[in-house]
Amino acid sequence: MDRAALADFLRRHRAGLRPGDVGLPDGPRRRTAGLRREEVAALAVMSTDYYTRLEQQRGPQPSEQMLASLARALRLGSEERDYLFRCAGRNAPASGPVSEHVAPALLRVLDRLHDSPALILTVLGETLVQNDMARALFGDHTHHTGLARSEVFRWFTDPDARRMYPPDDRPRQSRAQVATLRAALAMLGPRSRAGELVGVLSERSPEFAALWELHEVGRRFADHKTLLHPELGELEVDCQALFTEDRSQALLVLTAAPRSETERRLELLRVIGSEQFSAG
């Protein structure tokens, strides 16, 4: 671990970012350029003390998960991320179609979406990052581990994953989930995590096994759907997707028709957030 190189790299990239670059308000005039340490720490979901020690060359060796969070917080490109890992004495993540590193271009768009739920997913339906609106609407999906990180896995193994969809729409959603996984399998190959998902779900879910035999293929993100929120009730939203060039990641944005009841309810969600609902 090259502590000096790591500290210098972090300081320089922090100084090169403005609050608006990462979706934060500019606020009052700052004495120095760049983000504050506590802002980077918050974006990376770590303590300010831990991040400060890294910049001061006295922190412990960061884990790969922590480095991935820092790369995302600092909006690093793939080569910059790999350099960060090497400075910390870690192997750079293997490059491949399913990357944990969020495309900076998608992050820049996500940073500017404050009034609509938005999230970034991998080709396997794994949530990499959510904005506050999406977290308030769906809950935090970034904490899942293993195969449960995949939305299609949760859909067929966890009844709670279907609660936000009306019962009469769930069969359509099931077919869409299977068709999306088949498209991912074609992209990644049978020895990938997509192949593992197919094998496990075929054994655990008769519904999945039956739908898999239909051989439907497709990636359905652009959609009009009704969601059932426990406090807000029915929400009619349009879902649109922006893909990376290799289509390995997608930014999903949910919007409501102008002046609709759903738009009013989403505005309430934006103002109040999930914590107040939970407290109530």
Secondary structure, 3 states (H helix, E strand, C coil): CCHHHHHHHHHHHHHCCCHHHHCCCCCCCCCCCCCCHHHHHHHCCCCHHHHHHHHCCCCCCCCHHHHHHHHHHCCCCHHHHHHHHHHCCCCCCCCCCCCCCCCHHHHHHHHCCCCCCEEEEECCCEEEEECHHHHHHHCCCCCCCHHHHEHHHHHHHCHHHHCCCCHHHHHHHHHHHHHHHHHHHHHHCCCCHHHHHHHHHHHHCHHHHHHHCCCCCCCCCCEEEEEEECCCEEEEEEEEEEECCCCCEEEEEEECCCCCHHHHHHHHHHHHHHHHHHHC
